[in-house]
Amino acid sequence: MLRYVTGLAKAYTPGRPWTDYLQSLGLVILVSLLGQSIRPFLDPANLVMLYLLVEVIAAVRFGLGPSIAAAVFSVVAFNFFFVPPRFTLTVEDAQYLLSFVGLLVVGLVVSILTARLREEVREARRREAQTAASYDLSRSLAVALGFEATLQTIITYVREVFNREVIVLLPEEDELRLHTLVPDFGLDEHERAVAAWTFQNGQPAGPGTQTLAGSGLQYHPLKTARGVVGVLGIEPADAGGLLTPEQTRLLELFANQAAVAIERMQLAEQAHRSQLMLEAERLYAALLDSVSHDLRTPLASITGVLSSLRDDQGYLDPATRRDLVENAWGEADRMNRLVANLLDMTRLQAGAMRVTREPCDVQDLIGVALAELSDKFQKRPVAVSIPHDLPLVPLDFVLMAHVLVNLLDNAHKYSPEGAPIEIGARLVNGQLEIDVADRGLGIPEDKVTRVFEKFYRVQPPNGSSGTGLGLSICKGIVEAHGGRIWAHSRLGGGTIFTMSLPASQPEEAGLEEAL
């Protein structure tokens, strides 16, 4: 990019007219001194060629005005130094008048043609520099990742090209938010009002414009076909350092490119938000269907049992009544667990659940979780392996017991009837690791990480229902303890869920920090 910046700087460097005129006069004087040394060997008429050379050099190097001045100076110097009588402006021989006219006319023609060619070359170089700079900015914007990177690219590029401080203001919550590379750069109320006027009216404002010329920065609207998307502000280099017309045109070109890039990023963000809203609607619809089904099923079972007990009480033997009551109890417990998971997830997302750590006995923790699932585990062997010297660990007993219950219930759902479940605990490098291992079908490798997502379920072989919230709740609670949880396949079939928790007392933290 430095090459384009250098080219633009050369293209937009303002001229120094008085210096150019003085240099043209200096060339005439230099040629006159040179002519004095060779005058004895040449006819005066031949010395005219030296002055023609000066006129061409002045036209190529300094432009139209200095070259015309060089033509006039050349006629006067030729007459004064070389036409008899010398060192006067009188002419004895009328033939020299024709030489004067020819020298002046040729000088003027050469000056005009050369200056026109010089201006065309300069304009071509200016357009080339503009095109190259515009292309380079477009390429930089194309590879910029993210909204902030796009803004930083725009500000950095315009800042380097014009060597002036640049800001961008974008609408956000009914006001224009300032974006700049200078941390302590600020805008007072007056400047913000000028920027707001530019944004609302879509017209430039500030120094060098016809509107609000007393402001400190010059503001340009970032306009697209859909309207104004922001405002670009550029600071004068000094008290009188206004932009030239060429610089203003280039800045407008950059502003158009910046507007398109910003609009593209805004549309991408809108599309992303729309996609998220669409996914959220689908997720809520799926959740509603799942919850409706999962709630209706146990309610239907409980209603059927109660109806049978009410209407057919005289025809039911004690064993049948007991089976019906146990079935209703199991369905009620299942519905209670479903509602509890929904409430826990709501509390997790709202940050209303906090971790209260107290020294806990891991064996008691596992015992409480197994006791809560005692009805389900009556016909399933459970092996517990805990070192006898395992110290007390700071945990939230109630929450971690809930995590173990969810993991054990998950292992029960995905394991064949009668297959064993193993629970292990140990200390590893200052971390408490607790394993829950089953001998089920296992989890496919491409779904191991997804099982901890909300509402994601691997369909169990027995077709049991669920909302897919249990493992997500486990992950939130474990991470709120400063730990982590993961799953991996087990050698010989099955899955192992492992959670690693700090064995020492960390600082108090809320669950909202983990989510």
C-alpha positions in Angstrom: 0.0 0.0 0.0 2.9 2.4 0.6 3.6 2.5 -3.2 0.1 3.8 -3.8 0.2 6.3 -1.0 3.5 7.7 -2.4 2.0 8.0 -5.8 -1.1 9.8 -4.5 1.1 12.1 -2.5 3.0 13.1 -5.6 -0.1 13.5 -7.6 -1.7 15.8 -5.1 1.3 17.8 -4.1 0.4 21.5 -4.6 2.6 23.6 -6.9 4.9 26.4 -5.9 4.3 29.0 -8.7 6.7 31.7 -7.5 9.5 29.2 -7.2 8.8 27.9 -10.7 8.9 31.4 -12.2 12.2 32.2 -10.5 13.7 28.9 -11.7 12.5 29.8 -15.3 14.2 33.2 -15.0 17.3 31.4 -13.6 17.5 29.2 -16.7 17.3 32.3 -19.0 20.1 33.9 -17.1 22.2 30.7 -17.2 21.8 30.4 -20.9 22.7 34.1 -21.4 25.9 33.6 -19.5 26.7 30.5 -21.5 26.0 32.4 -24.7 28.5 35.1 -23.7 31.3 32.5 -23.7 30.4 31.1 -27.2 29.3 34.4 -28.8 32.6 35.0 -30.6 32.2 31.7 -32.4 28.6 31.9 -33.5 26.3 34.3 -35.3 23.8 36.0 -32.9 20.9 34.4 -34.9 22.2 30.9 -34.0 22.1 31.7 -30.3 18.3 31.8 -30.5 18.3 28.0 -30.3 19.7 28.1 -26.8 16.6 30.1 -25.7 14.3 27.8 -27.5 15.8 25.0 -25.4 15.1 27.0 -22.3 11.5 27.4 -23.3 11.0 23.7 -23.9 12.7 22.8 -20.5 10.5 25.4 -18.7 7.3 24.0 -20.4 8.1 20.4 -19.5 9.4 21.1 -16.0 7.3 24.0 -14.7 4.1 24.3 -16.7 2.4 26.8 -18.9 2.8 30.1 -16.9 6.6 29.7 -16.2 7.2 28.6 -19.8 5.5 31.7 -21.2 7.5 33.9 -18.8 10.6 32.1 -20.0 9.7 32.9 -23.6 9.3 36.6 -22.8 12.5 36.7 -20.7 14.3 34.9 -23.6 13.3 37.6 -26.1 14.4 40.4 -23.8 17.7 38.7 -22.9 18.5 37.8 -26.5 18.0 41.4 -27.5 19.9 42.8 -24.5 22.9 40.6 -24.6 23.4 39.6 -28.3 21.6 42.0 -30.7 23.7 45.1 -31.7 23.9 47.5 -30.1 24.5 45.2 -27.1 23.3 45.9 -23.6 20.5 48.0 -24.8 16.9 47.2 -25.9 17.2 49.1 -29.2 17.5 47.3 -32.5 19.5 48.6 -35.4 18.7 45.8 -37.9 15.0 45.3 -38.5 15.7 41.6 -39.4 16.0 40.8 -35.7 12.4 41.8 -35.2 11.4 38.7 -37.1 13.7 36.6 -34.9 12.1 38.1 -31.8 8.6 37.3 -33.1 9.6 33.8 -34.1 11.3 33.2 -30.8 8.2 34.4 -28.9 5.7 32.6 -31.1 7.6 29.3 -31.1 8.0 29.6 -27.3 4.3 30.2 -26.8 3.3 27.3 -29.0 5.8 25.0 -27.4 4.7 26.1 -24.0 1.0 25.5 -24.7 1.5 22.1 -26.3 4.0 20.9 -23.8 2.0 22.2 -20.9 -1.1 20.4 -22.3 0.8 17.2 -22.7 2.3 17.6 -19.3 -1.2 18.1 -17.8 -2.6 15.1 -19.6 0.3 13.0 -18.3 -0.2 14.3 -14.8 -4.0 13.6 -15.0 -3.2 10.1 -16.3 -0.9 9.4 -13.4 -3.5 10.8 -11.0 -6.2 8.5 -12.4 -3.7 5.6 -12.3 -2.9 6.4 -8.7 -6.6 6.7 -7.9 -7.4 3.4 -9.5 -4.5 1.6 -7.8 -5.5 3.1 -4.4 -9.1 2.2 -5.0 -8.3 -1.3 -6.0 -6.0 -1.7 -3.0 -8.6 -0.5 -0.6 -11.2 -2.8 -2.2 -8.8 -5.7 -1.8 -8.1 -4.9 1.8 -11.8 -4.6 2.6 -12.5 -7.9 0.8 -10.1 -9.8 3.1 -11.2 -7.9 6.3 -12.9 -10.3 8.7 -15.6 -8.8 10.9 -17.2 -5.5 11.4 -14.4 -3.9 13.5 -11.7 -5.1 11.1 -13.5 -3.5 8.2 -13.7 -0.2 10.0 -10.1 -0.4 11.1 -9.1 -1.0 7.4 -11.1 2.0 6.2 -9.7 4.4 8.9 -6.1 3.2 8.5 -6.1 3.4 4.7 -7.6 6.9 4.4 -5.4 8.1 7.3 -2.2 7.0 5.5 -3.3 8.3 2.1 -4.2 11.8 3.4 -1.9 11.9 6.4 -4.7 13.3 8.5 -6.7 12.0 11.4 -9.8 10.1 10.3 -12.9 8.9 12.2 -16.0 7.0 11.3 -19.4 7.5 13.0 -22.1 4.8 12.6 -25.7 4.9 13.9 -26.3 2.8 17.0 -29.2 3.1 19.4 -30.5 6.5 18.1 -27.0 8.1 18.2 -23.8 8.1 16.2 -21.1 5.9 17.7 -17.5 7.1 17.2 -14.9 4.7 15.7 -11.2 5.9 15.7 -7.7 4.6 16.0 -6.8 7.3 18.6 -7.9 6.2 22.0 -8.3 9.7 23.5 -9.9 11.2 20.4 -13.2 12.8 21.4 -16.0 14.9 19.8 -17.8 17.7 21.6 -21.5 18.4 21.2 -20.9 20.8 18.4 -18.9 18.3 16.3 -21.5 15.6 17.0 -24.2 18.0 15.8 -22.4 18.6 12.5 -21.9 14.9 12.0 -25.6 14.3 12.8 -26.5 16.9 10.2 -24.4 15.2 7.6 -26.0 11.8 8.4 -29.5 13.2 8.3 -29.1 15.3 5.1 -26.6 13.2 3.2 -24.4 16.2 2.4 -20.8 17.1 3.3 -20.3 19.6 6.1 -17.4 21.4 7.7 -14.3 23.3 6.5 -14.1 23.6 2.8 -17.9 23.1 2.3 -20.8 25.4 2.1 -22.4 24.1 5.4 -21.2 24.6 9.0 -17.7 25.6 7.9 -16.7 26.5 11.4 -16.4 22.9 12.6 -13.1 21.3 13.3 -13.5 18.3 11.0 -14.8 17.9 7.5 -17.6 15.3 7.4 -18.7 13.2 4.4 -21.8 11.0 4.2 -21.2 7.3 3.6 -24.1 6.8 1.1 -25.3 3.7 -0.7 -28.4 3.0 -2.8 -30.2 2.2 0.4 -29.4 5.5 2.1 -26.8 6.9 4.4 -25.1 4.2 6.5 -22.6 6.4 8.4 -20.3 9.5 8.4 -16.6 9.8 7.6 -14.8 12.7 9.3 -11.3 13.9 8.3 -9.3 16.5 10.2 -7.4 19.3 8.5 -3.6 18.9 8.6 -3.2 22.4 10.0 -5.2 25.6 10.4 -5.4 26.2 6.7 -4.9 22.7 5.4 -8.1 22.2 3.5 -8.5 19.4 1.0 -7.8 20.3 -2.6 -10.5 19.5 -5.2 -8.5 16.4 -6.3 -8.2 15.2 -2.8 -11.9 15.8 -2.2 -12.8 13.7 -5.2 -10.5 10.9 -4.0 -12.0 11.1 -0.5 -15.5 10.8 -2.0 -14.3 7.7 -3.9 -13.0 6.1 -0.7 -16.2 7.1 1.1 -18.3 5.3 -1.5 -16.2 2.2 -1.1 -16.3 2.4 2.6 -20.1 2.8 2.5 -20.5 -0.3 0.4 -18.3 -2.3 2.7 -20.1 -1.1 5.8 -23.5 -1.8 4.2 -22.3 -5.3 3.3 -21.2 -6.0 6.9 -24.5 -4.6 8.2 -26.5 -6.8 5.8 -24.4 -9.8 6.8 -25.1 -9.1 10.5 -28.8 -8.7 9.8 -28.8 -12.0 7.9 -26.9 -13.7 10.8 -29.4 -12.3 13.3 -32.3 -13.4 11.1 -30.8 -16.9 10.9 -30.4 -17.0 14.6 -34.0 -15.9 15.1 -35.1 -18.6 12.6 -33.1 -21.2 14.4 -34.4 -20.0 17.7 -38.0 -20.3 16.4 -37.3 -23.8 15.2 -35.7 -24.7 18.5 -38.6 -23.3 20.5 -41.0 -25.1 18.2 -39.1 -28.4 18.7 -38.8 -27.8 22.4 -42.6 -27.1 22.6 -43.4 -30.3 20.7 -40.9 -32.3 22.8 -42.1 -30.9 26.1 -45.8 -31.2 25.1 -45.2 -34.9 24.2 -43.1 -35.7 27.2 -45.6 -34.1 29.6 -48.6 -35.6 28.0 -47.2 -39.1 28.1 -46.8 -39.4 31.9 -49.9 -37.4 32.5 -51.9 -39.8 30.3 -50.4 -42.7 32.2 -51.1 -41.2 35.6 -54.7 -40.3 34.5 -55.2 -43.8 33.3 -54.0 -45.3 36.5 -56.2 -43.0 38.6 -59.2 -43.7 36.4 -58.7 -47.4 36.8 -58.3 -47.1 40.6 -61.4 -45.0 40.8 -63.7 -46.9 38.5 -62.4 -50.5 38.8 -61.3 -50.6 42.4 -63.6 -53.5 43.2 -62.3 -55.6 40.4 -58.6 -55.1 41.0 -56.6 -57.5 43.1 -53.9 -56.0 45.4 -51.0 -57.0 43.1 -52.6 -55.2 40.1 -53.4 -52.1 42.2 -49.8 -52.1 43.4 -48.5 -52.3 39.8 -50.7 -49.4 38.8 -49.6 -47.3 41.7 -46.0 -48.0 41.0 -46.5 -47.1 37.3 -48.1 -43.8 38.3 -45.4 -43.1 40.7 -42.7 -43.7 38.1 -44.5 -41.5 35.6 -44.9 -38.7 38.2 -41.2 -39.0 39.0 -40.3 -38.8 35.3 -42.5 -35.7 34.9 -41.0 -34.1 38.0 -37.5 -34.7 36.6 -38.5 -33.1 33.3 -40.0 -30.0 34.9 -36.9 -29.8 37.2 -34.6 -29.9 34.1 -36.6 -27.1 32.4 -36.5 -25.0 35.5 -32.7 -25.6 36.0 -32.0 -24.6 32.4 -34.0 -21.4 32.8 -32.2 -20.5 36.0 -28.8 -21.3 34.4 -29.6 -19.0 31.4 -30.8 -16.2 33.7 -27.8 -16.5 36.0 -30.1 -17.0 39.0 -28.3 -20.1 40.2 -25.1 -19.7 42.2 -22.5 -22.1 43.5 -22.0 -22.3 47.2 -19.0 -24.5 48.0 -18.5 -26.4 51.2 -16.2 -29.3 52.0 -18.0 -32.5 50.8 -17.4 -36.2 51.1 -17.4 -37.6 47.6 -18.7 -41.0 48.9 -21.7 -39.3 50.4 -22.3 -37.4 47.2 -22.4 -40.6 45.2 -24.5 -42.3 47.8 -27.2 -39.6 47.7 -27.3 -39.7 43.8 -27.7 -43.5 43.9 -30.4 -43.3 46.6 -32.4 -40.9 44.4 -32.3 -43.4 41.6 -32.8 -46.5 43.8 -36.0 -47.5 42.1 -34.5 -47.6 38.6 -31.3 -49.3 39.7 -32.9 -52.2 41.6 -32.0 -54.7 38.8 -28.8 -53.1 37.7 -25.4 -53.7 39.2 -23.5 -50.6 40.2 -19.8 -50.6 41.0 -18.3 -47.7 43.0 -14.5 -47.2 43.2 -13.3 -44.5 45.6 -9.9 -44.3 47.3 -10.2 -44.6 51.1 -7.9 -41.6 51.6 -9.8 -39.2 49.2 -10.0 -35.8 51.1 -13.0 -33.6 51.3 -13.6 -31.5 48.2 -15.2 -28.0 48.1 -18.4 -28.4 46.1 -22.0 -27.3 46.0 -23.4 -30.6 47.3 -26.9 -30.2 46.0 -25.9 -29.1 42.5 -23.2 -31.8 42.1 -25.6 -34.4 43.3 -28.0 -33.2 40.6 -25.1 -33.6 38.1 -24.5 -37.2 39.2 -28.2 -38.0 39.1 -28.4 -36.8 35.5 -25.3 -38.7 34.4 -26.5 -41.9 36.1 -30.0 -41.5 34.6 -28.4 -41.0 31.2 -26.3 -44.1 31.6 -29.4 -46.1 32.7 -31.3 -44.9 29.6 -28.6 -45.9 27.1 -27.6 -49.2 28.7 -29.2 -52.6 28.1 -31.2 -53.9 31.0 -28.9 -55.6 33.6 -25.7 -54.0 32.2 -23.4 -52.7 34.9 -22.7 -49.0 35.6 -19.4 -48.1 37.2 -18.6 -44.9 39.2 -15.0 -43.9 40.0 -13.4 -41.0 41.8 -9.7 -40.0 42.1 -7.4 -37.1 42.5 -5.2 -36.2 39.5 -2.8 -33.2 39.7 -5.0 -31.3 42.2 -8.2 -32.1 40.3 -11.0 -34.3 41.4 -12.1 -36.6 38.6 -15.4 -38.5 38.7 -16.3 -41.1 36.1 -19.6 -42.6 35.2 -19.2 -45.5 32.8 -21.8 -47.7 31.1 -21.9 -50.6 28.7 -24.4 -49.2 26.3 -24.1 -48.7 22.5 -21.8 -45.8 22.9 -21.8 -42.4 21.2 -20.7 -41.9 17.6 -17.5 -40.0 17.3 -19.0 -37.2 15.3 -21.6 -36.6 18.1 -19.4 -36.9 21.2 -19.1 -33.1 21.6 -22.7 -32.3 20.6 -24.3 -34.3 23.4 -23.7 -31.4 25.7 -25.7 -29.0 23.5 -29.2 -27.9 24.6 -32.0 -30.1 23.3 -29.6 -32.4 21.4 -30.3 -36.1 22.0 -28.9 -39.4 20.6 -32.0 -41.6 20.3 -31.7 -44.3 22.9 -32.3 -47.9 21.8 -35.3 -48.4 24.0 -37.0 -45.3 22.6 -37.2 -43.5 26.0 -38.2 -39.9 25.8 -36.4 -36.8 27.0 -35.7 -33.1 26.2 -31.9 -33.3 25.8 -31.3 -30.9 28.6 -29.7 -33.1 31.2 -26.1 -33.1 29.9 -26.3 -29.4 29.0 -27.3 -28.7 32.7 -24.4 -30.9 33.8 -22.0 -28.9 31.7 -23.2 -25.6 33.0 -23.0 -26.7 36.7 -19.5 -28.3 36.3 -18.1 -25.2 34.5 -19.6 -23.0 37.2 -17.4 -25.0 39.6 -14.4 -24.1 37.5 -14.2 -27.6 36.0 -15.0 -29.3 32.7 -16.8 -32.4 31.6 -16.3 -34.6 28.5 -17.3 -37.9 27.1 -15.4 -40.6 25.2 -16.0 -44.1 24.0 -15.2 -47.0 26.2 -13.0 -50.0 25.2 -15.3 -53.0 24.8 -18.4 -50.8 24.2 -20.1 -48.1 26.1 -19.4 -44.5 27.1 -17.5 -42.8 29.9 -18.5 -39.4 31.2 -15.7 -37.7 33.1 -15.9 -34.5 35.0 -12.8 -32.7 36.4 -13.2 -30.3 39.4 -10.8 -28.2 41.4 -9.9 -30.0 44.6 -9.1 -26.7 46.4 -11.3 -23.8 47.2 -11.5 -21.2 44.4 -13.0 -17.8 44.5 -16.8 -17.6 44.6 -18.3 -17.5 41.1 -21.7 -17.4 39.7 -23.1 -19.7 37.1 -23.6 -16.8 34.8 -19.8 -16.6 34.4 -19.7 -20.1 33.0 -22.5 -19.6 30.4 
